[in-house]
Amino acid sequence: MKRGGGVHTTPAAERDGWWNKVDGRVLSRHRLKVEAVAAGREMARRLQVEHTIHREDGQISEKNSYGNDPFPPKDGR
C-alpha cells in the first residue's frame, strides 16, 4: 500500500505531543518527539514512502525517503 504524501511527523494540534500522519489522517500519537520520529520512520519504511519531520513551529526540518525516490541525490564525484 503506497501513500502519495508519505508520513509526516508533526506537533499535535493541542501542542501536548506529536502525531504521525498519512494522507492527513493521524495514525499514531506520542508524548515525545523522539518516540514519534522512530514510529514515523518505521511506518515510512513499511509503506516505502518519504518521511517528513517537522519542527515545533510546523516548518520542515528533515526528509528521508524509504522507497523509490523520484529525485535521488546526485553523486558528488
PyMOL Python script that loads the backbone (N, CA, C, O; Angstrom):
from pymol import cmd

cmd.read_pdbstr("""\
ATOM      1  N   MET A   1       0.845  -1.170   0.000  1.00  0.00           N
ATOM      2  CA  MET A   1       0.000   0.000   0.000  1.00  0.00           C
ATOM      3  C   MET A   1       0.892   1.234   0.000  1.00  0.00           C
ATOM      4  O   MET A   1       1.544   1.521   1.004  1.00  0.00           O
ATOM      5  N   LYS A   2       0.930   1.953  -1.085  1.00  0.00           N
ATOM      6  CA  LYS A   2       1.746   3.154  -1.185  1.00  0.00           C
ATOM      7  C   LYS A   2       0.887   4.379  -0.914  1.00  0.00           C
ATOM      8  O   LYS A   2      -0.293   4.414  -1.261  1.00  0.00           O
ATOM      9  N   ARG A   3       1.482   5.367  -0.301  1.00  0.00           N
ATOM     10  CA  ARG A   3       0.785   6.614   0.003  1.00  0.00           C
ATOM     11  C   ARG A   3       1.512   7.755  -0.673  1.00  0.00           C
ATOM     12  O   ARG A   3       2.737   7.847  -0.598  1.00  0.00           O
ATOM     13  N   GLY A   4       0.761   8.633  -1.340  1.00  0.00           N
ATOM     14  CA  GLY A   4       1.361   9.718  -2.102  1.00  0.00           C
ATOM     15  C   GLY A   4       2.063  10.760  -1.258  1.00  0.00           C
ATOM     16  O   GLY A   4       3.142  11.222  -1.628  1.00  0.00           O
ATOM     17  N   GLY A   5       1.479  11.142  -0.133  1.00  0.00           N
ATOM     18  CA  GLY A   5       2.057  12.201   0.669  1.00  0.00           C
ATOM     19  C   GLY A   5       3.112  11.750   1.647  1.00  0.00           C
ATOM     20  O   GLY A   5       3.824  12.584   2.206  1.00  0.00           O
ATOM     21  N   GLY A   6       3.235  10.466   1.871  1.00  0.00           N
ATOM     22  CA  GLY A   6       4.208   9.954   2.811  1.00  0.00           C
ATOM     23  C   GLY A   6       3.757  10.121   4.244  1.00  0.00           C
ATOM     24  O   GLY A   6       2.596  10.427   4.519  1.00  0.00           O
ATOM     25  N   VAL A   7       4.696   9.914   5.153  1.00  0.00           N
ATOM     26  CA  VAL A   7       4.440  10.007   6.597  1.00  0.00           C
ATOM     27  C   VAL A   7       4.970  11.353   7.077  1.00  0.00           C
ATOM     28  O   VAL A   7       6.112  11.712   6.790  1.00  0.00           O
ATOM     29  N   HIS A   8       4.143  12.099   7.808  1.00  0.00           N
ATOM     30  CA  HIS A   8       4.547  13.385   8.380  1.00  0.00           C
ATOM     31  C   HIS A   8       4.512  13.300   9.892  1.00  0.00           C
ATOM     32  O   HIS A   8       3.478  12.971  10.474  1.00  0.00           O
ATOM     33  N   THR A   9       5.642  13.595  10.541  1.00  0.00           N
ATOM     34  CA  THR A   9       5.711  13.677  11.998  1.00  0.00           C
ATOM     35  C   THR A   9       5.562  15.154  12.339  1.00  0.00           C
ATOM     36  O   THR A   9       6.433  15.963  12.020  1.00  0.00           O
ATOM     37  N   THR A  10       4.448  15.504  12.993  1.00  0.00           N
ATOM     38  CA  THR A  10       4.110  16.899  13.247  1.00  0.00           C
ATOM     39  C   THR A  10       3.731  17.117  14.710  1.00  0.00           C
ATOM     40  O   THR A  10       3.336  16.180  15.403  1.00  0.00           O
ATOM     41  N   PRO A  11       3.856  18.375  15.176  1.00  0.00           N
ATOM     42  CA  PRO A  11       3.371  18.661  16.529  1.00  0.00           C
ATOM     43  C   PRO A  11       1.848  18.507  16.564  1.00  0.00           C
ATOM     44  O   PRO A  11       1.161  18.855  15.603  1.00  0.00           O
ATOM     45  N   ALA A  12       1.335  17.990  17.664  1.00  0.00           N
ATOM     46  CA  ALA A  12      -0.106  17.801  17.814  1.00  0.00           C
ATOM     47  C   ALA A  12      -0.813  19.151  17.862  1.00  0.00           C
ATOM     48  O   ALA A  12      -0.239  20.148  18.300  1.00  0.00           O
ATOM     49  N   ALA A  13      -2.051  19.171  17.412  1.00  0.00           N
ATOM     50  CA  ALA A  13      -2.839  20.406  17.392  1.00  0.00           C
ATOM     51  C   ALA A  13      -2.995  20.989  18.798  1.00  0.00           C
ATOM     52  O   ALA A  13      -3.043  22.207  18.967  1.00  0.00           O
ATOM     53  N   GLU A  14      -3.072  20.121  19.796  1.00  0.00           N
ATOM     54  CA  GLU A  14      -3.237  20.597  21.178  1.00  0.00           C
ATOM     55  C   GLU A  14      -1.910  21.038  21.782  1.00  0.00           C
ATOM     56  O   GLU A  14      -1.879  21.545  22.904  1.00  0.00           O
ATOM     57  N   ARG A  15      -0.816  20.850  21.050  1.00  0.00           N
ATOM     58  CA  ARG A  15       0.535  21.228  21.493  1.00  0.00           C
ATOM     59  C   ARG A  15       0.999  20.450  22.718  1.00  0.00           C
ATOM     60  O   ARG A  15       1.825  20.941  23.488  1.00  0.00           O
ATOM     61  N   ASP A  16       0.480  19.258  22.901  1.00  0.00           N
ATOM     62  CA  ASP A  16       0.923  18.460  24.046  1.00  0.00           C
ATOM     63  C   ASP A  16       1.477  17.117  23.610  1.00  0.00           C
ATOM     64  O   ASP A  16       1.418  16.147  24.366  1.00  0.00           O
ATOM     65  N   GLY A  17       2.008  17.049  22.414  1.00  0.00           N
ATOM     66  CA  GLY A  17       2.575  15.805  21.926  1.00  0.00           C
ATOM     67  C   GLY A  17       2.875  15.891  20.441  1.00  0.00           C
ATOM     68  O   GLY A  17       2.931  16.975  19.861  1.00  0.00           O
ATOM     69  N   TRP A  18       3.065  14.732  19.843  1.00  0.00           N
ATOM     70  CA  TRP A  18       3.429  14.636  18.426  1.00  0.00           C
ATOM     71  C   TRP A  18       2.569  13.595  17.743  1.00  0.00           C
ATOM     72  O   TRP A  18       2.182  12.599  18.354  1.00  0.00           O
ATOM     73  N   TRP A  19       2.267  13.830  16.457  1.00  0.00           N
ATOM     74  CA  TRP A  19       1.448  12.927  15.674  1.00  0.00           C
ATOM     75  C   TRP A  19       2.229  12.433  14.465  1.00  0.00           C
ATOM     76  O   TRP A  19       3.131  13.109  13.970  1.00  0.00           O
ATOM     77  N   ASN A  20       1.872  11.262  14.006  1.00  0.00           N
ATOM     78  CA  ASN A  20       2.315  10.762  12.706  1.00  0.00           C
ATOM     79  C   ASN A  20       1.076  10.693  11.833  1.00  0.00           C
ATOM     80  O   ASN A  20       0.092  10.036  12.173  1.00  0.00           O
ATOM     81  N   LYS A  21       1.140  11.389  10.691  1.00  0.00           N
ATOM     82  CA  LYS A  21       0.003  11.452   9.784  1.00  0.00           C
ATOM     83  C   LYS A  21       0.364  10.852   8.436  1.00  0.00           C
ATOM     84  O   LYS A  21       1.487  10.998   7.955  1.00  0.00           O
ATOM     85  N   VAL A  22      -0.611  10.172   7.834  1.00  0.00           N
ATOM     86  CA  VAL A  22      -0.505   9.667   6.469  1.00  0.00           C
ATOM     87  C   VAL A  22      -1.778  10.110   5.757  1.00  0.00           C
ATOM     88  O   VAL A  22      -2.884   9.822   6.214  1.00  0.00           O
ATOM     89  N   ASP A  23      -1.619  10.805   4.648  1.00  0.00           N
ATOM     90  CA  ASP A  23      -2.755  11.334   3.882  1.00  0.00           C
ATOM     91  C   ASP A  23      -3.695  12.161   4.766  1.00  0.00           C
ATOM     92  O   ASP A  23      -4.914  12.099   4.604  1.00  0.00           O
ATOM     93  N   GLY A  24      -3.133  12.932   5.697  1.00  0.00           N
ATOM     94  CA  GLY A  24      -3.920  13.806   6.556  1.00  0.00           C
ATOM     95  C   GLY A  24      -4.572  13.131   7.747  1.00  0.00           C
ATOM     96  O   GLY A  24      -5.161  13.807   8.591  1.00  0.00           O
ATOM     97  N   ARG A  25      -4.479  11.812   7.831  1.00  0.00           N
ATOM     98  CA  ARG A  25      -5.087  11.084   8.951  1.00  0.00           C
ATOM     99  C   ARG A  25      -4.037  10.787  10.009  1.00  0.00           C
ATOM    100  O   ARG A  25      -2.926  10.366   9.687  1.00  0.00           O
ATOM    101  N   VAL A  26      -4.386  11.005  11.262  1.00  0.00           N
ATOM    102  CA  VAL A  26      -3.481  10.708  12.374  1.00  0.00           C
ATOM    103  C   VAL A  26      -3.476   9.197  12.600  1.00  0.00           C
ATOM    104  O   VAL A  26      -4.510   8.596  12.891  1.00  0.00           O
ATOM    105  N   LEU A  27      -2.287   8.592  12.461  1.00  0.00           N
ATOM    106  CA  LEU A  27      -2.172   7.148  12.662  1.00  0.00           C
ATOM    107  C   LEU A  27      -1.536   6.787  13.987  1.00  0.00           C
ATOM    108  O   LEU A  27      -1.737   5.682  14.492  1.00  0.00           O
ATOM    109  N   SER A  28      -0.754   7.722  14.570  1.00  0.00           N
ATOM    110  CA  SER A  28      -0.195   7.449  15.893  1.00  0.00           C
ATOM    111  C   SER A  28       0.029   8.753  16.634  1.00  0.00           C
ATOM    112  O   SER A  28       0.269   9.800  16.032  1.00  0.00           O
ATOM    113  N   ARG A  29      -0.054   8.666  17.953  1.00  0.00           N
ATOM    114  CA  ARG A  29       0.130   9.829  18.836  1.00  0.00           C
ATOM    115  C   ARG A  29       1.206   9.479  19.854  1.00  0.00           C
ATOM    116  O   ARG A  29       1.255   8.366  20.376  1.00  0.00           O
ATOM    117  N   HIS A  30       2.080  10.471  20.125  1.00  0.00           N
ATOM    118  CA  HIS A  30       3.206  10.229  21.033  1.00  0.00           C
ATOM    119  C   HIS A  30       3.425  11.440  21.923  1.00  0.00           C
ATOM    120  O   HIS A  30       3.125  12.572  21.545  1.00  0.00           O
ATOM    121  N   ARG A  31       3.950  11.182  23.104  1.00  0.00           N
ATOM    122  CA  ARG A  31       4.220  12.260  24.050  1.00  0.00           C
ATOM    123  C   ARG A  31       5.503  12.988  23.686  1.00  0.00           C
ATOM    124  O   ARG A  31       5.573  14.211  23.808  1.00  0.00           O
ATOM    125  N   LEU A  32       6.523  12.255  23.241  1.00  0.00           N
ATOM    126  CA  LEU A  32       7.824  12.837  22.922  1.00  0.00           C
ATOM    127  C   LEU A  32       8.114  12.782  21.423  1.00  0.00           C
ATOM    128  O   LEU A  32       7.700  11.851  20.732  1.00  0.00           O
ATOM    129  N   LYS A  33       8.830  13.792  20.935  1.00  0.00           N
ATOM    130  CA  LYS A  33       9.163  13.850  19.514  1.00  0.00           C
ATOM    131  C   LYS A  33      10.015  12.660  19.097  1.00  0.00           C
ATOM    132  O   LYS A  33       9.800  12.094  18.024  1.00  0.00           O
ATOM    133  N   VAL A  34      10.977  12.271  19.925  1.00  0.00           N
ATOM    134  CA  VAL A  34      11.866  11.164  19.586  1.00  0.00           C
ATOM    135  C   VAL A  34      11.074   9.867  19.387  1.00  0.00           C
ATOM    136  O   VAL A  34      11.416   9.064  18.519  1.00  0.00           O
ATOM    137  N   GLU A  35      10.030   9.659  20.175  1.00  0.00           N
ATOM    138  CA  GLU A  35       9.182   8.478  20.018  1.00  0.00           C
ATOM    139  C   GLU A  35       8.398   8.550  18.712  1.00  0.00           C
ATOM    140  O   GLU A  35       8.271   7.554  17.999  1.00  0.00           O
ATOM    141  N   ALA A  36       7.877   9.726  18.408  1.00  0.00           N
ATOM    142  CA  ALA A  36       7.097   9.916  17.185  1.00  0.00           C
ATOM    143  C   ALA A  36       7.965   9.734  15.944  1.00  0.00           C
ATOM    144  O   ALA A  36       7.523   9.137  14.962  1.00  0.00           O
ATOM    145  N   VAL A  37       9.193  10.243  15.979  1.00  0.00           N
ATOM    146  CA  VAL A  37      10.102  10.112  14.838  1.00  0.00           C
ATOM    147  C   VAL A  37      10.433   8.645  14.588  1.00  0.00           C
ATOM    148  O   VAL A  37      10.438   8.200  13.440  1.00  0.00           O
ATOM    149  N   ALA A  38      10.708   7.894  15.644  1.00  0.00           N
ATOM    150  CA  ALA A  38      11.027   6.471  15.494  1.00  0.00           C
ATOM    151  C   ALA A  38       9.836   5.709  14.900  1.00  0.00           C
ATOM    152  O   ALA A  38      10.007   4.880  14.006  1.00  0.00           O
ATOM    153  N   ALA A  39       8.643   5.991  15.398  1.00  0.00           N
ATOM    154  CA  ALA A  39       7.448   5.311  14.878  1.00  0.00           C
ATOM    155  C   ALA A  39       7.160   5.732  13.441  1.00  0.00           C
ATOM    156  O   ALA A  39       6.771   4.905  12.617  1.00  0.00           O
ATOM    157  N   GLY A  40       7.348   7.011  13.139  1.00  0.00           N
ATOM    158  CA  GLY A  40       7.135   7.505  11.776  1.00  0.00           C
ATOM    159  C   GLY A  40       8.123   6.902  10.798  1.00  0.00           C
ATOM    160  O   GLY A  40       7.763   6.568   9.670  1.00  0.00           O
ATOM    161  N   ARG A  41       9.369   6.762  11.226  1.00  0.00           N
ATOM    162  CA  ARG A  41      10.391   6.142  10.374  1.00  0.00           C
ATOM    163  C   ARG A  41      10.000   4.707  10.036  1.00  0.00           C
ATOM    164  O   ARG A  41      10.110   4.281   8.886  1.00  0.00           O
ATOM    165  N   GLU A  42       9.546   3.970  11.039  1.00  0.00           N
ATOM    166  CA  GLU A  42       9.142   2.578  10.805  1.00  0.00           C
ATOM    167  C   GLU A  42       7.942   2.509   9.856  1.00  0.00           C
ATOM    168  O   GLU A  42       7.901   1.644   8.981  1.00  0.00           O
ATOM    169  N   MET A  43       6.971   3.404  10.017  1.00  0.00           N
ATOM    170  CA  MET A  43       5.814   3.446   9.114  1.00  0.00           C
ATOM    171  C   MET A  43       6.263   3.726   7.686  1.00  0.00           C
ATOM    172  O   MET A  43       5.814   3.064   6.750  1.00  0.00           O
ATOM    173  N   ALA A  44       7.151   4.708   7.516  1.00  0.00           N
ATOM    174  CA  ALA A  44       7.627   5.076   6.185  1.00  0.00           C
ATOM    175  C   ALA A  44       8.384   3.922   5.533  1.00  0.00           C
ATOM    176  O   ALA A  44       8.240   3.680   4.334  1.00  0.00           O
ATOM    177  N   ARG A  45       9.175   3.223   6.306  1.00  0.00           N
ATOM    178  CA  ARG A  45       9.892   2.057   5.768  1.00  0.00           C
ATOM    179  C   ARG A  45       8.918   0.972   5.325  1.00  0.00           C
ATOM    180  O   ARG A  45       9.068   0.383   4.255  1.00  0.00           O
ATOM    181  N   ARG A  46       7.925   0.721   6.158  1.00  0.00           N
ATOM    182  CA  ARG A  46       6.938  -0.318   5.852  1.00  0.00           C
ATOM    183  C   ARG A  46       6.121   0.048   4.606  1.00  0.00           C
ATOM    184  O   ARG A  46       5.837  -0.813   3.774  1.00  0.00           O
ATOM    185  N   LEU A  47       5.747   1.327   4.481  1.00  0.00           N
ATOM    186  CA  LEU A  47       4.955   1.783   3.338  1.00  0.00           C
ATOM    187  C   LEU A  47       5.817   2.138   2.127  1.00  0.00           C
ATOM    188  O   LEU A  47       5.295   2.357   1.034  1.00  0.00           O
ATOM    189  N   GLN A  48       7.135   2.195   2.322  1.00  0.00           N
ATOM    190  CA  GLN A  48       8.101   2.572   1.290  1.00  0.00           C
ATOM    191  C   GLN A  48       7.782   3.950   0.709  1.00  0.00           C
ATOM    192  O   GLN A  48       7.625   4.114  -0.501  1.00  0.00           O
ATOM    193  N   VAL A  49       7.692   4.944   1.613  1.00  0.00           N
ATOM    194  CA  VAL A  49       7.395   6.319   1.230  1.00  0.00           C
ATOM    195  C   VAL A  49       8.376   7.269   1.913  1.00  0.00           C
ATOM    196  O   VAL A  49       9.277   6.836   2.631  1.00  0.00           O
ATOM    197  N   GLU A  50       8.192   8.555   1.683  1.00  0.00           N
ATOM    198  CA  GLU A  50       9.043   9.568   2.292  1.00  0.00           C
ATOM    199  C   GLU A  50       8.558   9.889   3.714  1.00  0.00           C
ATOM    200  O   GLU A  50       7.357   9.914   3.979  1.00  0.00           O
ATOM    201  N   HIS A  51       9.503  10.131   4.611  1.00  0.00           N
ATOM    202  CA  HIS A  51       9.196  10.522   5.991  1.00  0.00           C
ATOM    203  C   HIS A  51       9.615  11.974   6.161  1.00  0.00           C
ATOM    204  O   HIS A  51      10.791  12.307   6.014  1.00  0.00           O
ATOM    205  N   THR A  52       8.653  12.838   6.470  1.00  0.00           N
ATOM    206  CA  THR A  52       8.904  14.262   6.665  1.00  0.00           C
ATOM    207  C   THR A  52       8.757  14.587   8.141  1.00  0.00           C
ATOM    208  O   THR A  52       7.717  14.324   8.744  1.00  0.00           O
ATOM    209  N   ILE A  53       9.807  15.161   8.717  1.00  0.00           N
ATOM    210  CA  ILE A  53       9.813  15.509  10.140  1.00  0.00           C
ATOM    211  C   ILE A  53       9.711  17.031  10.263  1.00  0.00           C
ATOM    212  O   ILE A  53      10.479  17.762   9.637  1.00  0.00           O
ATOM    213  N   HIS A  54       8.769  17.495  11.063  1.00  0.00           N
ATOM    214  CA  HIS A  54       8.531  18.920  11.251  1.00  0.00           C
ATOM    215  C   HIS A  54       9.066  19.382  12.605  1.00  0.00           C
ATOM    216  O   HIS A  54       9.183  18.590  13.540  1.00  0.00           O
ATOM    217  N   ARG A  55       9.390  20.676  12.700  1.00  0.00           N
ATOM    218  CA  ARG A  55       9.781  21.284  13.979  1.00  0.00           C
ATOM    219  C   ARG A  55       8.521  21.686  14.732  1.00  0.00           C
ATOM    220  O   ARG A  55       7.409  21.541  14.224  1.00  0.00           O
ATOM    221  N   GLU A  56       8.702  22.186  15.929  1.00  0.00           N
ATOM    222  CA  GLU A  56       7.556  22.607  16.746  1.00  0.00           C
ATOM    223  C   GLU A  56       6.753  23.722  16.103  1.00  0.00           C
ATOM    224  O   GLU A  56       5.552  23.842  16.348  1.00  0.00           O
ATOM    225  N   ASP A  57       7.412  24.555  15.267  1.00  0.00           N
ATOM    226  CA  ASP A  57       6.695  25.646  14.611  1.00  0.00           C
ATOM    227  C   ASP A  57       6.023  25.197  13.308  1.00  0.00           C
ATOM    228  O   ASP A  57       5.412  26.011  12.615  1.00  0.00           O
ATOM    229  N   GLY A  58       6.134  23.905  12.974  1.00  0.00           N
ATOM    230  CA  GLY A  58       5.487  23.367  11.791  1.00  0.00           C
ATOM    231  C   GLY A  58       6.362  23.336  10.551  1.00  0.00           C
ATOM    232  O   GLY A  58       6.001  22.695   9.564  1.00  0.00           O
ATOM    233  N   GLN A  59       7.501  24.010  10.575  1.00  0.00           N
ATOM    234  CA  GLN A  59       8.411  24.014   9.436  1.00  0.00           C
ATOM    235  C   GLN A  59       9.070  22.641   9.284  1.00  0.00           C
ATOM    236  O   GLN A  59       9.278  21.929  10.266  1.00  0.00           O
ATOM    237  N   ILE A  60       9.390  22.285   8.051  1.00  0.00           N
ATOM    238  CA  ILE A  60      10.050  21.002   7.794  1.00  0.00           C
ATOM    239  C   ILE A  60      11.502  21.085   8.233  1.00  0.00           C
ATOM    240  O   ILE A  60      12.213  22.025   7.877  1.00  0.00           O
ATOM    241  N   SER A  61      11.941  20.098   9.006  1.00  0.00           N
ATOM    242  CA  SER A  61      13.330  20.078   9.450  1.00  0.00           C
ATOM    243  C   SER A  61      14.142  18.993   8.758  1.00  0.00           C
ATOM    244  O   SER A  61      15.362  19.106   8.643  1.00  0.00           O
ATOM    245  N   GLU A  62      13.461  17.930   8.291  1.00  0.00           N
ATOM    246  CA  GLU A  62      14.200  16.815   7.703  1.00  0.00           C
ATOM    247  C   GLU A  62      13.261  15.974   6.850  1.00  0.00           C
ATOM    248  O   GLU A  62      12.077  15.839   7.157  1.00  0.00           O
ATOM    249  N   LYS A  63      13.810  15.406   5.762  1.00  0.00           N
ATOM    250  CA  LYS A  63      13.070  14.466   4.919  1.00  0.00           C
ATOM    251  C   LYS A  63      13.957  13.272   4.630  1.00  0.00           C
ATOM    252  O   LYS A  63      15.151  13.416   4.369  1.00  0.00           O
ATOM    253  N   ASN A  64      13.356  12.084   4.681  1.00  0.00           N
ATOM    254  CA  ASN A  64      14.068  10.843   4.370  1.00  0.00           C
ATOM    255  C   ASN A  64      13.170   9.982   3.499  1.00  0.00           C
ATOM    256  O   ASN A  64      11.982   9.823   3.778  1.00  0.00           O
ATOM    257  N   SER A  65      13.745   9.433   2.445  1.00  0.00           N
ATOM    258  CA  SER A  65      12.980   8.600   1.528  1.00  0.00           C
ATOM    259  C   SER A  65      13.309   7.134   1.766  1.00  0.00           C
ATOM    260  O   SER A  65      14.479   6.756   1.828  1.00  0.00           O
ATOM    261  N   TYR A  66      12.273   6.308   1.900  1.00  0.00           N
ATOM    262  CA  TYR A  66      12.447   4.886   2.132  1.00  0.00           C
ATOM    263  C   TYR A  66      11.839   4.052   1.017  1.00  0.00           C
ATOM    264  O   TYR A  66      11.576   2.863   1.196  1.00  0.00           O
ATOM    265  N   GLY A  67      11.616   4.673  -0.126  1.00  0.00           N
ATOM    266  CA  GLY A  67      11.028   3.946  -1.244  1.00  0.00           C
ATOM    267  C   GLY A  67      11.727   4.310  -2.528  1.00  0.00           C
ATOM    268  O   GLY A  67      12.924   4.598  -2.537  1.00  0.00           O
ATOM    269  N   ASN A  68      10.991   4.298  -3.596  1.00  0.00           N
ATOM    270  CA  ASN A  68      11.512   4.661  -4.892  1.00  0.00           C
ATOM    271  C   ASN A  68      11.590   6.180  -4.960  1.00  0.00           C
ATOM    272  O   ASN A  68      10.581   6.841  -5.209  1.00  0.00           O
ATOM    273  N   ASP A  69      12.764   6.734  -4.743  1.00  0.00           N
ATOM    274  CA  ASP A  69      12.969   8.178  -4.699  1.00  0.00           C
ATOM    275  C   ASP A  69      12.970   8.753  -6.114  1.00  0.00           C
ATOM    276  O   ASP A  69      13.862   8.428  -6.897  1.00  0.00           O
ATOM    277  N   PRO A  70      11.987   9.605  -6.469  1.00  0.00           N
ATOM    278  CA  PRO A  70      11.951  10.176  -7.813  1.00  0.00           C
ATOM    279  C   PRO A  70      13.070  11.186  -8.065  1.00  0.00           C
ATOM    280  O   PRO A  70      13.358  11.499  -9.220  1.00  0.00           O
ATOM    281  N   PHE A  71      13.701  11.698  -7.021  1.00  0.00           N
ATOM    282  CA  PHE A  71      14.791  12.662  -7.146  1.00  0.00           C
ATOM    283  C   PHE A  71      15.976  12.216  -6.304  1.00  0.00           C
ATOM    284  O   PHE A  71      16.269  12.848  -5.289  1.00  0.00           O
ATOM    285  N   PRO A  72      16.666  11.149  -6.692  1.00  0.00           N
ATOM    286  CA  PRO A  72      17.799  10.674  -5.879  1.00  0.00           C
ATOM    287  C   PRO A  72      18.932  11.685  -5.868  1.00  0.00           C
ATOM    288  O   PRO A  72      19.069  12.470  -6.806  1.00  0.00           O
ATOM    289  N   PRO A  73      19.750  11.676  -4.811  1.00  0.00           N
ATOM    290  CA  PRO A  73      20.865  12.616  -4.750  1.00  0.00           C
ATOM    291  C   PRO A  73      21.884  12.315  -5.858  1.00  0.00           C
ATOM    292  O   PRO A  73      22.121  11.161  -6.216  1.00  0.00           O
ATOM    293  N   LYS A  74      22.473  13.386  -6.382  1.00  0.00           N
ATOM    294  CA  LYS A  74      23.481  13.208  -7.426  1.00  0.00           C
ATOM    295  C   LYS A  74      24.806  12.868  -6.785  1.00  0.00           C
ATOM    296  O   LYS A  74      25.138  13.373  -5.713  1.00  0.00           O
ATOM    297  N   ASP A  75      25.557  12.016  -7.441  1.00  0.00           N
ATOM    298  CA  ASP A  75      26.854  11.618  -6.963  1.00  0.00           C
ATOM    299  C   ASP A  75      27.817  12.799  -7.074  1.00  0.00           C
ATOM    300  O   ASP A  75      27.978  13.359  -8.159  1.00  0.00           O
ATOM    301  N   GLY A  76      28.451  13.182  -5.985  1.00  0.00           N
ATOM    302  CA  GLY A  76      29.325  14.350  -5.958  1.00  0.00           C
ATOM    303  C   GLY A  76      30.698  14.110  -6.564  1.00  0.00           C
ATOM    304  O   GLY A  76      31.492  15.044  -6.683  1.00  0.00           O
ATOM    305  N   ARG A  77      30.985  12.887  -6.945  1.00  0.00           N
ATOM    306  CA  ARG A  77      32.315  12.592  -7.500  1.00  0.00           C
ATOM    307  C   ARG A  77      32.425  12.956  -8.942  1.00  0.00           C
ATOM    308  O   ARG A  77      33.480  12.769  -9.548  1.00  0.00           O
TER     309      ARG A  77
END
""", "prot")
cmd.dss("prot")
cmd.show_as("cartoon", "prot")
cmd.util.cbc("prot")
cmd.orient("prot")
